[in-house]
Amino acid sequence: MDNKHCAVDGWVDAIPAPGPRIGTATFDLIVRPADIDALADDAPDTVVTCTSGDPRITHELLNGIQPGDLLRVTGTLVQPPAPGENARLTVDALEVLDTGLIPVIGNCG
């Protein structure tokens, strides 16, 4: 499998959720191609499944990030194991570039 350390900009499409292990959080990042104007109107966006175990990042994801927020995430990207599956990124840095227009009440319960 091909691993690469990189930064990715994209939008959060749903409220981040606790991850599969204690102390982790997971979310999907919607990434538009840089050359979007050269693509067909129906070209799909790329979905990158992100996970973090860093306590500061996990806290921010679970308490401050909302759908529509534009993020820059940096970490280790693993290409999908099979065609049609999402790439996976283990996040070690998070920057909020812009916030969504309408706040969503999240993580009740």
C-alpha positions as CSV (number, residue, x, y, z in Angstrom):
1,M,0.0,0.0,0.0
2,D,1.2,3.5,-0.8
3,N,1.5,5.9,2.2
4,K,2.2,9.6,1.8
5,H,2.5,12.5,4.3
6,C,0.4,15.4,2.9
7,A,-2.0,18.2,3.6
8,V,-5.5,18.1,2.2
9,D,-8.2,20.8,2.1
10,G,-11.8,19.9,2.2
11,W,-15.3,20.3,3.7
12,V,-16.8,18.3,6.5
13,D,-20.1,16.8,5.4
14,A,-21.3,15.4,8.8
15,I,-20.6,16.0,12.4
16,P,-17.4,14.1,13.4
17,A,-18.0,11.0,15.5
18,P,-16.1,9.1,18.1
19,G,-13.7,6.7,16.4
20,P,-13.5,2.9,16.7
21,R,-11.0,3.1,19.6
22,I,-11.3,5.1,22.8
23,G,-9.9,8.6,22.4
24,T,-10.2,8.8,18.6
25,A,-12.5,10.7,16.3
26,T,-13.4,10.1,12.7
27,F,-15.0,12.1,9.9
28,D,-15.2,12.3,6.1
29,L,-13.6,15.1,4.3
30,I,-15.0,16.1,0.9
31,V,-12.2,17.2,-1.5
32,R,-12.8,19.0,-4.8
33,P,-10.2,18.6,-7.5
34,A,-7.9,21.6,-8.0
35,D,-8.8,21.7,-11.7
36,I,-12.6,21.5,-11.1
37,D,-13.2,23.9,-14.1
38,A,-11.6,21.4,-16.5
39,L,-13.8,18.5,-15.3
40,A,-17.3,17.5,-16.3
41,D,-20.2,19.0,-14.3
42,D,-21.1,15.6,-12.9
43,A,-17.5,14.7,-11.9
44,P,-17.6,13.3,-8.4
45,D,-15.8,14.8,-5.4
46,T,-13.3,12.7,-3.6
47,V,-14.1,11.4,-0.1
48,V,-11.2,11.0,2.3
49,T,-12.0,9.1,5.6
50,C,-10.0,10.8,8.4
51,T,-9.2,9.6,11.9
52,S,-7.2,11.1,14.7
53,G,-6.1,9.9,18.1
54,D,-4.4,13.2,19.1
55,P,-6.3,14.4,22.2
56,R,-6.3,18.1,21.1
57,I,-7.5,17.3,17.6
58,T,-10.1,14.7,18.8
59,H,-11.5,17.3,21.3
60,E,-11.8,19.9,18.5
61,L,-13.4,17.5,16.1
62,L,-16.0,16.3,18.7
63,N,-16.8,19.7,20.2
64,G,-16.1,22.4,17.6
65,I,-16.2,21.1,14.0
66,Q,-19.6,21.3,12.1
67,P,-20.8,20.2,8.7
68,G,-19.8,22.8,6.1
69,D,-16.5,23.7,7.9
70,L,-13.5,24.0,5.5
71,L,-10.5,22.2,7.0
72,R,-6.9,21.7,6.2
73,V,-5.8,18.4,7.6
74,T,-2.2,17.1,7.6
75,G,-1.2,13.5,8.1
76,T,-0.5,10.2,6.6
77,L,-2.6,9.3,3.6
78,V,-3.2,5.7,2.7
79,Q,-4.6,5.0,-0.8
80,P,-7.7,2.9,-0.8
81,P,-7.2,-0.9,-0.8
82,A,-9.7,-1.4,-3.6
83,P,-11.2,0.8,-6.4
84,G,-14.3,2.6,-5.2
85,E,-13.2,2.7,-1.5
86,N,-12.2,5.9,0.3
87,A,-8.6,6.9,0.9
88,R,-7.8,7.1,4.6
89,L,-5.9,9.8,6.3
90,T,-4.5,9.7,9.9
91,V,-4.6,13.3,11.0
92,D,-1.8,14.8,13.0
93,A,-2.6,18.5,12.4
94,L,-5.9,20.3,11.9
95,E,-6.6,23.9,10.8
96,V,-10.0,25.4,10.3
97,L,-9.9,27.6,7.2
98,D,-13.6,28.6,7.2
99,T,-16.7,27.8,9.1
100,G,-20.1,26.6,7.8
101,L,-22.8,29.2,7.5
102,I,-25.4,27.5,9.8
103,P,-24.2,25.9,13.1
104,V,-25.5,22.4,13.8
105,I,-26.3,21.2,17.3
106,G,-24.2,18.2,17.7
107,N,-23.3,15.2,19.8
108,C,-26.2,15.2,22.2
109,G,-26.7,12.3,24.5
